[in-house]
């Protein structure tokens, strides 16, 4: 089965590793450019409350889209 990152890579003529690297860079930029409350949301997506992995971020963003009023910090 093709993973999400493999599918994105195929569609964009790149590698899954490059897709992951781009997602990591986007997460870092979002955390650095966010206010404290938004940073806390990002950190809450990771079990250790540090920067979420790309997989954790995708799951966390999906959860926010499904239940935007139920942000758990």
C-alpha positions, 0 to 999 in steps of 0.5 A, a space after each residue: 500500500 502506498 503511504 500518504 507521503 509516497 502518494 504526495 511524492 509521486 504526484 509532485 515528482 519527488 521523493 517521500 523523504 523530500 516530502 517529509 523534509 518539506 513538512 518538517 520545515 513547514 511545521 518549524 516555520 509555523 511554530 516559530 511564527 505563531 503566538 504562544 497559544 498556537 505554539 501550544 496547539 502545535 506542541 500538543 500534537 506530540 506526546 512529548 509536547 515538542 515539535 510534532 513529527 510529520 505524521 503527528 502533525 497530519 493526525 493533529 490537523 485532521 483532528 482539528 478539522 473534525 472537531 475544531 472546538 475540542 482542542 486539547 492542550 
